[in-house]
Amino acid sequence: MSNAAVTRAWDFGAGPPQSLFELRQILATDPKMKVLVGHGLFDLVTPYFRSQLLLDQLPAFASGPRVKLTVYPSGLMFYSRDASGQAFRAEVEAMMKPAAK
């Protein structure tokens, strides 16, 4: 799955990536920004629950329709299953539509 030697040798610059901090900043800066996180339910490499725990730490302004986690009945490459891929595409399309006024 992961190569420990490569991970140890990787130059992250000033420190390990802080994606959640950066996501929080972007969502605070751009009120129109939306994020969709898709996971396979049976993915053992990147478990969805880890993402759920991290997204739960976002402030209230980043909740609801702006940030959404979807889980599909498949593994790592959930989009390779026809039903999951179609469902993911529908989620993306729905998220990209302008909100009704």
C-alpha positions, -999 to 999 in steps of 0.1 A, spaced: 0 0 0 24 27 12 62 26 9 76 36 43 111 43 28 96 68 3 74 84 30 105 89 52 125 103 24 98 127 11 105 164 15 73 180 27 90 214 29 83 233 62 64 203 76 37 178 68 8 190 47 -20 206 67 -49 201 44 -76 208 69 -61 242 79 -59 252 43 -94 239 35 -107 260 65 -90 291 51 -103 286 16 -139 281 28 -136 312 50 -122 333 21 -146 321 -6 -183 318 6 -192 302 -28 -167 274 -25 -181 239 -22 -164 206 -14 -175 171 -22 -155 142 -6 -162 108 -20 -152 75 -5 -158 38 -10 -173 22 20 -149 -8 19 -118 12 11 -91 0 35 -64 25 22 -83 57 29 -111 49 53 -141 73 50 -145 76 87 -111 94 90 -124 120 66 -157 123 85 -138 130 117 -117 157 100 -147 173 83 -165 174 117 -138 197 129 -146 224 104 -164 255 117 -202 260 112 -198 282 82 -182 252 64 -210 227 71 -243 218 54 -244 221 17 -209 236 13 -190 205 25 -204 171 19 -190 136 24 -206 108 3 -198 71 8 -205 46 -20 -208 8 -17 -174 -2 -31 -137 0 -24 -109 25 -31 -118 33 -67 -156 36 -61 -161 54 -93 -150 23 -113 -183 7 -104 -210 19 -128 -237 26 -101 -212 44 -78 -197 64 -106 -231 75 -118 -241 84 -83 -209 104 -77 -214 123 -110 -250 131 -100 -237 145 -66 -211 166 -84 -237 179 -109 -261 187 -81 -234 206 -61 -224 226 -92 -260 239 -99 -267 274 -86 -288 275 -54 -324 284 -59 -333 318 -46 
